[in-house]
Amino acid sequence: MAGGERVVWLSLTDGQVREVLRSSTGRPELEGMLSGLGEFEQLQRIVAPLLEDRRYSSPTLRSLLVLAALPADGSKRSVKEVAQDVGLVHSNAHRILSAFTAVGLLSQDPRSRAYARPNSHPEPTRR
């Protein structure tokens, strides 16, 4: 190695990798990435004709709709609700939501198992 640098190898579990990815996204950047999605109905009107056009990737467009189906205010929605809104079968909606959760774009409530966008303006913590 140049300049006396050492190479260090780390072994991480899948959960640790997800946590590193989640913590590296940070809320300000995440908010900026998702803020362009706009309202679900508006995006749905734009995406609907593109789904019929073979020049565009239907899975990618449907994934955008899944993200937009989750309110920007951080409100939780179930897989069933998202699947119905987007027009996907439950398993496909779940797979998309799980992928976005794994990279930190969404969070999942461990009790209700509902998904949400991270709220960029959380309620203040009371002591």
A tleap script that builds the chain and sets N, CA, C and O, in Angstrom:
source leaprc.protein.ff14SB
mol = sequence {
  NMET ALA GLY GLY GLU ARG VAL VAL TRP LEU
  SER LEU THR ASP GLY GLN VAL ARG GLU VAL
  LEU ARG SER SER THR GLY ARG PRO GLU LEU
  GLU GLY MET LEU SER GLY LEU GLY GLU PHE
  GLU GLN LEU GLN ARG ILE VAL ALA PRO LEU
  LEU GLU ASP ARG ARG TYR SER SER PRO THR
  LEU ARG SER LEU LEU VAL LEU ALA ALA LEU
  PRO ALA ASP GLY SER LYS ARG SER VAL LYS
  GLU VAL ALA GLN ASP VAL GLY LEU VAL HIE
  SER ASN ALA HIE ARG ILE LEU SER ALA PHE
  THR ALA VAL GLY LEU LEU SER GLN ASP PRO
  ARG SER ARG ALA TYR ALA ARG PRO ASN SER
  HIE PRO GLU PRO THR ARG CARG
}
set mol.1.N position { 0.841 -1.174 0.000 }
set mol.1.CA position { 0.000 0.000 0.000 }
set mol.1.C position { 0.889 1.242 0.000 }
set mol.1.O position { 1.952 1.262 0.621 }
set mol.2.N position { 0.447 2.247 -0.689 }
set mol.2.CA position { 1.193 3.498 -0.768 }
set mol.2.C position { 1.113 4.255 0.554 }
set mol.2.O position { 0.075 4.256 1.216 }
set mol.3.N position { 2.221 4.902 0.933 }
set mol.3.CA position { 2.222 5.756 2.116 }
set mol.3.C position { 2.039 5.009 3.419 }
set mol.3.O position { 1.652 5.621 4.414 }
set mol.4.N position { 2.301 3.714 3.456 }
set mol.4.CA position { 2.195 2.959 4.695 }
set mol.4.C position { 0.769 2.688 5.149 }
set mol.4.O position { 0.561 2.349 6.314 }
set mol.5.N position { -0.224 2.825 4.272 }
set mol.5.CA position { -1.609 2.553 4.652 }
set mol.5.C position { -1.818 1.056 4.829 }
set mol.5.O position { -1.225 0.246 4.117 }
set mol.6.N position { -2.676 0.697 5.795 }
set mol.6.CA position { -3.010 -0.703 6.029 }
set mol.6.C position { -4.404 -0.982 5.506 }
set mol.6.O position { -5.253 -0.091 5.460 }
set mol.7.N position { -4.627 -2.192 5.121 }
set mol.7.CA position { -5.953 -2.652 4.755 }
set mol.7.C position { -6.542 -3.364 5.968 }
set mol.7.O position { -5.895 -4.226 6.562 }
set mol.8.N position { -7.762 -3.006 6.332 }
set mol.8.CA position { -8.447 -3.634 7.455 }
set mol.8.C position { -9.721 -4.262 6.925 }
set mol.8.O position { -10.499 -3.604 6.234 }
set mol.9.N position { -9.937 -5.509 7.237 }
set mol.9.CA position { -11.137 -6.222 6.814 }
set mol.9.C position { -12.080 -6.348 8.003 }
set mol.9.O position { -11.652 -6.664 9.113 }
set mol.10.N position { -13.355 -6.102 7.768 }
set mol.10.CA position { -14.368 -6.242 8.807 }
set mol.10.C position { -15.407 -7.253 8.354 }
set mol.10.O position { -15.716 -7.356 7.166 }
set mol.11.N position { -15.929 -7.979 9.290 }
set mol.11.CA position { -17.058 -8.869 9.014 }
set mol.11.C position { -18.274 -8.276 9.695 }
set mol.11.O position { -18.252 -8.011 10.897 }
set mol.12.N position { -19.338 -8.066 8.928 }
set mol.12.CA position { -20.566 -7.504 9.471 }
set mol.12.C position { -21.727 -8.446 9.184 }
set mol.12.O position { -21.764 -9.102 8.143 }
set mol.13.N position { -22.665 -8.507 10.107 }
set mol.13.CA position { -23.882 -9.273 9.869 }
set mol.13.C position { -24.772 -8.463 8.926 }
set mol.13.O position { -24.523 -7.279 8.701 }
set mol.14.N position { -25.803 -9.098 8.377 }
set mol.14.CA position { -26.744 -8.381 7.517 }
set mol.14.C position { -27.391 -7.215 8.275 }
set mol.14.O position { -27.568 -6.132 7.718 }
set mol.15.N position { -27.735 -7.440 9.524 }
set mol.15.CA position { -28.336 -6.383 10.333 }
set mol.15.C position { -27.394 -5.207 10.533 }
set mol.15.O position { -27.825 -4.054 10.506 }
set mol.16.N position { -26.114 -5.488 10.733 }
set mol.16.CA position { -25.137 -4.412 10.896 }
set mol.16.C position { -24.968 -3.631 9.597 }
set mol.16.O position { -24.832 -2.408 9.625 }
set mol.17.N position { -24.974 -4.318 8.470 }
set mol.17.CA position { -24.876 -3.625 7.178 }
set mol.17.C position { -26.079 -2.708 6.991 }
set mol.17.O position { -25.931 -1.563 6.565 }
set mol.18.N position { -27.284 -3.217 7.314 }
set mol.18.CA position { -28.489 -2.387 7.190 }
set mol.18.C position { -28.385 -1.148 8.084 }
set mol.18.O position { -28.759 -0.050 7.673 }
set mol.19.N position { -27.874 -1.329 9.309 }
set mol.19.CA position { -27.748 -0.195 10.232 }
set mol.19.C position { -26.747 0.828 9.712 }
set mol.19.O position { -26.983 2.030 9.833 }
set mol.20.N position { -25.644 0.381 9.143 }
set mol.20.CA position { -24.659 1.307 8.562 }
set mol.20.C position { -25.304 2.084 7.415 }
set mol.20.O position { -25.150 3.302 7.323 }
set mol.21.N position { -26.020 1.382 6.548 }
set mol.21.CA position { -26.684 2.066 5.439 }
set mol.21.C position { -27.719 3.051 5.951 }
set mol.21.O position { -27.800 4.184 5.477 }
set mol.22.N position { -28.515 2.610 6.929 }
set mol.22.CA position { -29.564 3.472 7.483 }
set mol.22.C position { -28.968 4.724 8.119 }
set mol.22.O position { -29.460 5.829 7.891 }
set mol.23.N position { -27.923 4.559 8.908 }
set mol.23.CA position { -27.340 5.706 9.602 }
set mol.23.C position { -26.577 6.616 8.646 }
set mol.23.O position { -26.418 7.806 8.917 }
set mol.24.N position { -26.110 6.068 7.537 }
set mol.24.CA position { -25.368 6.907 6.596 }
set mol.24.C position { -26.283 7.740 5.709 }
set mol.24.O position { -25.821 8.691 5.078 }
set mol.25.N position { -27.588 7.401 5.644 }
set mol.25.CA position { -28.484 8.183 4.799 }
set mol.25.C position { -28.809 9.528 5.424 }
set mol.25.O position { -28.929 10.517 4.701 }
set mol.26.N position { -28.956 9.602 6.744 }
set mol.26.CA position { -29.242 10.869 7.426 }
set mol.26.C position { -30.566 11.479 6.976 }
set mol.26.O position { -30.914 11.384 5.799 }
set mol.27.N position { -31.277 12.077 7.850 }
set mol.27.CA position { -32.595 12.621 7.521 }
set mol.27.C position { -32.586 13.759 6.506 }
set mol.27.O position { -33.448 13.753 5.627 }
set mol.28.N position { -31.669 14.746 6.555 }
set mol.28.CA position { -31.746 15.829 5.581 }
set mol.28.C position { -31.634 15.344 4.136 }
set mol.28.O position { -32.399 15.777 3.274 }
set mol.29.N position { -30.682 14.447 3.872 }
set mol.29.CA position { -30.526 13.933 2.526 }
set mol.29.C position { -31.732 13.103 2.123 }
set mol.29.O position { -32.209 13.191 0.992 }
set mol.30.N position { -32.220 12.298 3.056 }
set mol.30.CA position { -33.371 11.455 2.787 }
set mol.30.C position { -34.589 12.297 2.470 }
set mol.30.O position { -35.332 11.993 1.536 }
set mol.31.N position { -34.796 13.335 3.227 }
set mol.31.CA position { -35.934 14.212 2.988 }
set mol.31.C position { -35.862 14.789 1.581 }
set mol.31.O position { -36.870 14.859 0.877 }
set mol.32.N position { -34.665 15.201 1.178 }
set mol.32.CA position { -34.502 15.755 -0.159 }
set mol.32.C position { -34.773 14.739 -1.244 }
set mol.32.O position { -35.353 15.075 -2.276 }
set mol.33.N position { -34.359 13.492 -1.027 }
set mol.33.CA position { -34.585 12.454 -2.026 }
set mol.33.C position { -36.068 12.163 -2.212 }
set mol.33.O position { -36.532 11.983 -3.338 }
set mol.34.N position { -36.799 12.117 -1.127 }
set mol.34.CA position { -38.204 11.735 -1.205 }
set mol.34.C position { -39.139 12.918 -1.445 }
set mol.34.O position { -40.289 12.718 -1.838 }
set mol.35.N position { -38.673 14.138 -1.219 }
set mol.35.CA position { -39.565 15.291 -1.350 }
set mol.35.C position { -40.044 15.492 -2.780 }
set mol.35.O position { -41.098 16.091 -2.993 }
set mol.36.N position { -39.303 15.011 -3.751 }
set mol.36.CA position { -39.705 15.168 -5.140 }
set mol.36.C position { -40.835 14.253 -5.564 }
set mol.36.O position { -41.334 14.372 -6.682 }
set mol.37.N position { -41.250 13.340 -4.694 }
set mol.37.CA position { -42.312 12.415 -5.077 }
set mol.37.C position { -43.669 13.085 -5.160 }
set mol.37.O position { -44.523 12.655 -5.936 }
set mol.38.N position { -43.881 14.122 -4.382 }
set mol.38.CA position { -45.155 14.832 -4.422 }
set mol.38.C position { -46.305 13.994 -3.889 }
set mol.38.O position { -46.100 13.029 -3.152 }
set mol.39.N position { -47.480 14.364 -4.260 }
set mol.39.CA position { -48.682 13.670 -3.822 }
set mol.39.C position { -48.880 12.393 -4.631 }
set mol.39.O position { -48.550 12.336 -5.816 }
set mol.40.N position { -49.417 11.379 -3.979 }
set mol.40.CA position { -49.597 10.079 -4.610 }
set mol.40.C position { -50.462 10.173 -5.872 }
set mol.40.O position { -50.092 9.650 -6.924 }
set mol.41.N position { -51.613 10.840 -5.759 }
set mol.41.CA position { -52.533 10.913 -6.895 }
set mol.41.C position { -51.890 11.619 -8.088 }
set mol.41.O position { -52.090 11.221 -9.236 }
set mol.42.N position { -51.125 12.657 -7.812 }
set mol.42.CA position { -50.446 13.397 -8.873 }
set mol.42.C position { -49.422 12.491 -9.570 }
set mol.42.O position { -49.375 12.435 -10.799 }
set mol.43.N position { -48.617 11.794 -8.792 }
set mol.43.CA position { -47.617 10.902 -9.372 }
set mol.43.C position { -48.291 9.750 -10.109 }
set mol.43.O position { -47.810 9.318 -11.156 }
set mol.44.N position { -49.387 9.259 -9.576 }
set mol.44.CA position { -50.112 8.162 -10.213 }
set mol.44.C position { -50.610 8.572 -11.601 }
set mol.44.O position { -50.558 7.775 -12.538 }
set mol.45.N position { -51.091 9.807 -11.738 }
set mol.45.CA position { -51.548 10.299 -13.046 }
set mol.45.C position { -50.398 10.379 -14.044 }
set mol.45.O position { -50.585 10.135 -15.237 }
set mol.46.N position { -49.217 10.718 -13.555 }
set mol.46.CA position { -48.040 10.813 -14.428 }
set mol.46.C position { -47.548 9.428 -14.826 }
set mol.46.O position { -47.196 9.190 -15.981 }
set mol.47.N position { -47.529 8.515 -13.855 }
set mol.47.CA position { -46.954 7.191 -14.064 }
set mol.47.C position { -47.873 6.277 -14.882 }
set mol.47.O position { -47.380 5.457 -15.658 }
set mol.48.N position { -49.190 6.398 -14.728 }
set mol.48.CA position { -50.133 5.475 -15.377 }
set mol.48.C position { -49.867 5.282 -16.874 }
set mol.48.O position { -49.758 4.139 -17.318 }
set mol.49.N position { -49.760 6.343 -17.660 }
set mol.49.CA position { -49.506 6.108 -19.090 }
set mol.49.C position { -48.112 5.537 -19.372 }
set mol.49.O position { -47.916 4.838 -20.366 }
set mol.50.N position { -47.158 5.830 -18.510 }
set mol.50.CA position { -45.802 5.327 -18.710 }
set mol.50.C position { -45.716 3.823 -18.467 }
set mol.50.O position { -44.847 3.152 -19.023 }
set mol.51.N position { -46.620 3.291 -17.633 }
set mol.51.CA position { -46.627 1.850 -17.364 }
set mol.51.C position { -46.942 1.046 -18.622 }
set mol.51.O position { -46.550 -0.115 -18.736 }
set mol.52.N position { -47.646 1.662 -19.557 }
set mol.52.CA position { -48.000 0.988 -20.808 }
set mol.52.C position { -46.914 1.132 -21.868 }
set mol.52.O position { -46.968 0.464 -22.901 }
set mol.53.N position { -45.947 1.978 -21.630 }
set mol.53.CA position { -44.894 2.256 -22.606 }
set mol.53.C position { -43.695 1.361 -22.320 }
set mol.53.O position { -43.105 1.446 -21.243 }
set mol.54.N position { -43.330 0.506 -23.269 }
set mol.54.CA position { -42.253 -0.461 -23.079 }
set mol.54.C position { -40.878 0.186 -22.947 }
set mol.54.O position { -39.912 -0.489 -22.592 }
set mol.55.N position { -40.778 1.478 -23.227 }
set mol.55.CA position { -39.489 2.159 -23.074 }
set mol.55.C position { -39.133 2.386 -21.609 }
set mol.55.O position { -37.982 2.677 -21.286 }
set mol.56.N position { -40.112 2.254 -20.728 }
set mol.56.CA position { -39.891 2.519 -19.307 }
set mol.56.C position { -40.017 1.239 -18.497 }
set mol.56.O position { -40.731 0.314 -18.886 }
set mol.57.N position { -39.332 1.192 -17.387 }
set mol.57.CA position { -39.332 0.028 -16.510 }
set mol.57.C position { -40.552 0.058 -15.589 }
set mol.57.O position { -40.642 0.901 -14.696 }
set mol.58.N position { -41.483 -0.860 -15.809 }
set mol.58.CA position { -42.673 -0.930 -14.960 }
set mol.58.C position { -42.343 -1.177 -13.497 }
set mol.58.O position { -42.937 -0.533 -12.632 }
set mol.59.N position { -41.408 -2.093 -13.178 }
set mol.59.CA position { -41.085 -2.290 -11.758 }
set mol.59.C position { -40.543 -1.020 -11.095 }
set mol.59.O position { -40.857 -0.736 -9.939 }
set mol.60.N position { -39.738 -0.269 -11.824 }
set mol.60.CA position { -39.197 0.975 -11.257 }
set mol.60.C position { -40.313 1.978 -11.013 }
set mol.60.O position { -40.358 2.614 -9.961 }
set mol.61.N position { -41.207 2.121 -11.974 }
set mol.61.CA position { -42.318 3.065 -11.823 }
set mol.61.C position { -43.237 2.648 -10.684 }
set mol.61.O position { -43.698 3.495 -9.918 }
set mol.62.N position { -43.506 1.365 -10.567 }
set mol.62.CA position { -44.353 0.895 -9.459 }
set mol.62.C position { -43.660 1.101 -8.108 }
set mol.62.O position { -44.315 1.392 -7.108 }
set mol.63.N position { -42.353 0.949 -8.087 }
set mol.63.CA position { -41.606 1.200 -6.841 }
set mol.63.C position { -41.722 2.656 -6.424 }
set mol.63.O position { -41.849 2.955 -5.236 }
set mol.64.N position { -41.679 3.565 -7.394 }
set mol.64.CA position { -41.880 4.986 -7.079 }
set mol.64.C position { -43.272 5.217 -6.500 }
set mol.64.O position { -43.442 5.998 -5.564 }
set mol.65.N position { -44.259 4.536 -7.063 }
set mol.65.CA position { -45.620 4.665 -6.534 }
set mol.65.C position { -45.711 4.132 -5.103 }
set mol.65.O position { -46.425 4.693 -4.272 }
set mol.66.N position { -44.990 3.054 -4.820 }
set mol.66.CA position { -44.991 2.512 -3.451 }
set mol.66.C position { -44.447 3.562 -2.483 }
set mol.66.O position { -45.029 3.789 -1.422 }
set mol.67.N position { -43.337 4.202 -2.843 }
set mol.67.CA position { -42.785 5.255 -1.972 }
set mol.67.C position { -43.776 6.403 -1.808 }
set mol.67.O position { -43.969 6.913 -0.705 }
set mol.68.N position { -44.401 6.802 -2.910 }
set mol.68.CA position { -45.338 7.930 -2.850 }
set mol.68.C position { -46.610 7.585 -2.084 }
set mol.68.O position { -47.292 8.483 -1.592 }
set mol.69.N position { -46.942 6.294 -1.974 }
set mol.69.CA position { -48.146 5.879 -1.247 }
set mol.69.C position { -47.987 6.044 0.264 }
set mol.69.O position { -48.960 5.944 1.012 }
set mol.70.N position { -46.764 6.296 0.704 }
set mol.70.CA position { -46.516 6.529 2.127 }
set mol.70.C position { -46.454 8.039 2.366 }
set mol.70.O position { -45.639 8.725 1.749 }
set mol.71.N position { -47.295 8.559 3.246 }
set mol.71.CA position { -47.359 10.005 3.471 }
set mol.71.C position { -46.032 10.607 3.934 }
set mol.71.O position { -45.291 9.995 4.703 }
set mol.72.N position { -45.751 11.801 3.458 }
set mol.72.CA position { -44.516 12.504 3.807 }
set mol.72.C position { -44.456 12.873 5.283 }
set mol.72.O position { -43.375 13.129 5.813 }
set mol.73.N position { -45.613 12.903 5.954 }
set mol.73.CA position { -45.627 13.292 7.369 }
set mol.73.C position { -45.220 12.160 8.306 }
set mol.73.O position { -45.193 12.337 9.524 }
set mol.74.N position { -44.901 10.996 7.737 }
set mol.74.CA position { -44.459 9.880 8.563 }
set mol.74.C position { -45.586 8.981 9.048 }
set mol.74.O position { -45.349 8.079 9.853 }
set mol.75.N position { -46.819 9.211 8.570 }
set mol.75.CA position { -47.937 8.341 8.945 }
set mol.75.C position { -47.688 6.923 8.465 }
set mol.75.O position { -47.132 6.702 7.389 }
set mol.76.N position { -48.110 5.966 9.282 }
set mol.76.CA position { -47.873 4.554 8.969 }
set mol.76.C position { -48.977 3.999 8.084 }
set mol.76.O position { -50.143 4.381 8.182 }
set mol.77.N position { -48.556 3.070 7.203 }
set mol.77.CA position { -49.511 2.366 6.337 }
set mol.77.C position { -49.128 0.896 6.288 }
set mol.77.O position { -47.950 0.542 6.338 }
set mol.78.N position { -50.132 0.055 6.190 }
set mol.78.CA position { -49.891 -1.387 6.117 }
set mol.78.C position { -49.529 -1.794 4.691 }
set mol.78.O position { -49.761 -1.052 3.737 }
set mol.79.N position { -48.960 -2.981 4.573 }
set mol.79.CA position { -48.634 -3.521 3.256 }
set mol.79.C position { -49.917 -3.625 2.428 }
set mol.79.O position { -49.925 -3.297 1.242 }
set mol.80.N position { -50.991 -4.079 3.056 }
set mol.80.CA position { -52.264 -4.247 2.350 }
set mol.80.C position { -52.750 -2.920 1.767 }
set mol.80.O position { -53.193 -2.871 0.619 }
set mol.81.N position { -52.667 -1.844 2.555 }
set mol.81.CA position { -53.113 -0.526 2.069 }
set mol.81.C position { -52.270 -0.059 0.885 }
set mol.81.O position { -52.801 0.411 -0.122 }
set mol.82.N position { -50.968 -0.193 1.016 }
set mol.82.CA position { -50.063 0.233 -0.059 }
set mol.82.C position { -50.312 -0.605 -1.310 }
set mol.82.O position { -50.390 -0.064 -2.413 }
set mol.83.N position { -50.435 -1.915 -1.147 }
set mol.83.CA position { -50.664 -2.810 -2.289 }
set mol.83.C position { -51.952 -2.438 -3.018 }
set mol.83.O position { -51.981 -2.410 -4.248 }
set mol.84.N position { -53.017 -2.152 -2.269 }
set mol.84.CA position { -54.290 -1.769 -2.887 }
set mol.84.C position { -54.165 -0.458 -3.647 }
set mol.84.O position { -54.649 -0.348 -4.773 }
set mol.85.N position { -53.519 0.539 -3.043 }
set mol.85.CA position { -53.374 1.842 -3.695 }
set mol.85.C position { -52.574 1.765 -4.987 }
set mol.85.O position { -52.911 2.407 -5.981 }
set mol.86.N position { -51.517 0.975 -4.959 }
set mol.86.CA position { -50.599 0.910 -6.105 }
set mol.86.C position { -51.064 -0.113 -7.136 }
set mol.86.O position { -50.655 -0.049 -8.295 }
set mol.87.N position { -51.909 -1.051 -6.730 }
set mol.87.CA position { -52.367 -2.079 -7.654 }
set mol.87.C position { -51.394 -3.235 -7.768 }
set mol.87.O position { -51.208 -3.797 -8.847 }
set mol.88.N position { -50.773 -3.588 -6.649 }
set mol.88.CA position { -49.835 -4.701 -6.612 }
set mol.88.C position { -50.395 -5.819 -5.755 }
set mol.88.O position { -51.241 -5.583 -4.893 }
set mol.89.N position { -49.928 -7.026 -5.989 }
set mol.89.CA position { -50.268 -8.109 -5.075 }
set mol.89.C position { -49.467 -7.891 -3.791 }
set mol.89.O position { -48.420 -7.242 -3.801 }
set mol.90.N position { -49.961 -8.429 -2.714 }
set mol.90.CA position { -49.372 -8.227 -1.397 }
set mol.90.C position { -47.883 -8.567 -1.372 }
set mol.90.O position { -47.086 -7.802 -0.828 }
set mol.91.N position { -47.500 -9.697 -1.949 }
set mol.91.CA position { -46.101 -10.133 -1.877 }
set mol.91.C position { -45.162 -9.172 -2.605 }
set mol.91.O position { -44.050 -8.930 -2.135 }
set mol.92.N position { -45.589 -8.621 -3.740 }
set mol.92.CA position { -44.735 -7.665 -4.459 }
set mol.92.C position { -44.594 -6.361 -3.681 }
set mol.92.O position { -43.502 -5.798 -3.594 }
set mol.93.N position { -45.705 -5.883 -3.116 }
set mol.93.CA position { -45.646 -4.658 -2.311 }
set mol.93.C position { -44.735 -4.873 -1.106 }
set mol.93.O position { -43.933 -4.002 -0.768 }
set mol.94.N position { -44.857 -6.023 -0.463 }
set mol.94.CA position { -44.028 -6.326 0.705 }
set mol.94.C position { -42.548 -6.353 0.332 }
set mol.94.O position { -41.710 -5.838 1.072 }
set mol.95.N position { -42.230 -6.947 -0.804 }
set mol.95.CA position { -40.833 -7.036 -1.249 }
set mol.95.C position { -40.250 -5.642 -1.489 }
set mol.95.O position { -39.116 -5.369 -1.096 }
set mol.96.N position { -41.010 -4.772 -2.122 }
set mol.96.CA position { -40.549 -3.407 -2.401 }
set mol.96.C position { -40.376 -2.632 -1.096 }
set mol.96.O position { -39.359 -1.967 -0.896 }
set mol.97.N position { -41.369 -2.717 -0.210 }
set mol.97.CA position { -41.290 -2.021 1.072 }
set mol.97.C position { -40.102 -2.518 1.896 }
set mol.97.O position { -39.409 -1.726 2.535 }
set mol.98.N position { -39.872 -3.822 1.878 }
set mol.98.CA position { -38.739 -4.394 2.622 }
set mol.98.C position { -37.408 -3.900 2.072 }
set mol.98.O position { -36.488 -3.609 2.837 }
set mol.99.N position { -37.302 -3.805 0.756 }
set mol.99.CA position { -36.055 -3.321 0.145 }
set mol.99.C position { -35.793 -1.873 0.526 }
set mol.99.O position { -34.667 -1.516 0.871 }
set mol.100.N position { -36.817 -1.041 0.466 }
set mol.100.CA position { -36.643 0.366 0.832 }
set mol.100.C position { -36.328 0.513 2.321 }
set mol.100.O position { -35.600 1.425 2.714 }
set mol.101.N position { -36.870 -0.372 3.143 }
set mol.101.CA position { -36.565 -0.349 4.574 }
set mol.101.C position { -35.115 -0.766 4.818 }
set mol.101.O position { -34.432 -0.186 5.662 }
set mol.102.N position { -34.655 -1.759 4.088 }
set mol.102.CA position { -33.284 -2.257 4.263 }
set mol.102.C position { -32.238 -1.192 3.973 }
set mol.102.O position { -31.172 -1.188 4.588 }
set mol.103.N position { -32.531 -0.289 3.042 }
set mol.103.CA position { -31.558 0.764 2.710 }
set mol.103.C position { -31.846 2.073 3.438 }
set mol.103.O position { -31.175 3.076 3.191 }
set mol.104.N position { -32.838 2.077 4.333 }
set mol.104.CA position { -33.079 3.241 5.170 }
set mol.104.C position { -34.024 4.283 4.601 }
set mol.104.O position { -34.166 5.359 5.182 }
set mol.105.N position { -34.677 3.993 3.479 }
set mol.105.CA position { -35.624 4.958 2.932 }
set mol.105.C position { -36.957 4.931 3.674 }
set mol.105.O position { -37.690 5.921 3.677 }
set mol.106.N position { -37.270 3.801 4.300 }
set mol.106.CA position { -38.505 3.648 5.066 }
set mol.106.C position { -38.171 3.037 6.419 }
set mol.106.O position { -37.077 2.515 6.634 }
set mol.107.N position { -39.138 3.113 7.321 }
set mol.107.CA position { -39.010 2.426 8.601 }
set mol.107.C position { -40.238 1.542 8.777 }
set mol.107.O position { -41.286 1.781 8.176 }
set mol.108.N position { -40.089 0.518 9.612 }
set mol.108.CA position { -41.198 -0.375 9.895 }
set mol.108.C position { -41.415 -0.443 11.392 }
set mol.108.O position { -40.478 -0.659 12.160 }
set mol.109.N position { -42.663 -0.256 11.801 }
set mol.109.CA position { -43.016 -0.367 13.208 }
set mol.109.C position { -42.968 -1.843 13.590 }
set mol.109.O position { -43.653 -2.656 12.970 }
set mol.110.N position { -42.175 -2.205 14.598 }
set mol.110.CA position { -42.039 -3.621 14.947 }
set mol.110.C position { -43.326 -4.255 15.486 }
set mol.110.O position { -43.513 -5.466 15.376 }
set mol.111.N position { -44.196 -3.452 16.059 }
set mol.111.CA position { -45.443 -4.009 16.608 }
set mol.111.C position { -46.525 -4.144 15.549 }
set mol.111.O position { -47.077 -5.227 15.354 }
set mol.112.N position { -46.831 -3.043 14.860 }
set mol.112.CA position { -47.915 -3.074 13.876 }
set mol.112.C position { -47.448 -3.610 12.533 }
set mol.112.O position { -48.264 -4.012 11.704 }
set mol.113.N position { -46.129 -3.617 12.313 }
set mol.113.CA position { -45.497 -4.026 11.062 }
set mol.113.C position { -45.845 -3.085 9.911 }
set mol.113.O position { -45.602 -3.408 8.748 }
set mol.114.N position { -46.417 -1.920 10.232 }
set mol.114.CA position { -46.734 -0.913 9.226 }
set mol.114.C position { -45.466 -0.156 8.842 }
set mol.114.O position { -44.506 -0.102 9.611 }
set mol.115.N position { -45.474 0.415 7.667 }
set mol.115.CA position { -44.312 1.129 7.135 }
set mol.115.C position { -44.588 2.628 7.111 }
set mol.115.O position { -45.739 3.064 7.081 }
set mol.116.N position { -43.500 3.410 7.126 }
set mol.116.CA position { -43.619 4.866 7.075 }
set mol.116.C position { -42.343 5.460 6.510 }
set mol.116.O position { -41.269 4.862 6.584 }
set mol.117.N position { -42.485 6.646 5.944 }
set mol.117.CA position { -41.307 7.432 5.607 }
set mol.117.C position { -40.797 8.019 6.917 }
set mol.117.O position { -41.595 8.367 7.787 }
set mol.118.N position { -39.492 8.132 7.069 }
set mol.118.CA position { -38.993 8.800 8.276 }
set mol.118.C position { -39.538 10.224 8.337 }
set mol.118.O position { -39.484 10.963 7.353 }
set mol.119.N position { -40.056 10.593 9.485 }
set mol.119.CA position { -40.620 11.928 9.668 }
set mol.119.C position { -39.481 12.919 9.834 }
set mol.119.O position { -38.689 12.813 10.770 }
set mol.120.N position { -39.398 13.882 8.925 }
set mol.120.CA position { -38.307 14.852 8.983 }
set mol.120.C position { -38.518 15.891 10.074 }
set mol.120.O position { -37.606 16.658 10.381 }
set mol.121.N position { -39.702 15.926 10.658 }
set mol.121.CA position { -39.998 16.876 11.730 }
set mol.121.C position { -40.626 16.129 12.894 }
set mol.121.O position { -41.815 16.294 13.165 }
set mol.122.N position { -39.841 15.309 13.589 }
set mol.122.CA position { -40.405 14.519 14.687 }
set mol.122.C position { -40.872 15.400 15.833 }
set mol.122.O position { -40.407 16.524 16.017 }
set mol.123.N position { -41.803 14.854 16.591 }
set mol.123.CA position { -42.299 15.541 17.781 }
set mol.123.C position { -41.155 15.683 18.775 }
set mol.123.O position { -40.341 14.769 18.907 }
set mol.124.N position { -41.075 16.817 19.479 }
set mol.124.CA position { -40.022 16.965 20.485 }
set mol.124.C position { -40.187 15.926 21.594 }
set mol.124.O position { -41.305 15.563 21.959 }
set mol.125.N position { -39.081 15.464 22.111 }
set mol.125.CA position { -39.101 14.500 23.203 }
set mol.125.C position { -39.375 15.229 24.507 }
set mol.125.O position { -38.722 16.222 24.826 }
set mol.126.N position { -40.353 14.720 25.262 }
set mol.126.CA position { -40.676 15.330 26.561 }
set mol.126.C position { -39.933 14.579 27.643 }
set mol.126.O position { -39.866 13.350 27.629 }
set mol.127.N position { -39.376 15.324 28.578 }
set mol.127.CA position { -38.624 14.706 29.690 }
set mol.127.C position { -39.387 14.787 30.968 }
set mol.127.O position { -38.910 14.321 32.002 }
savepdb mol mol.pdb
quit
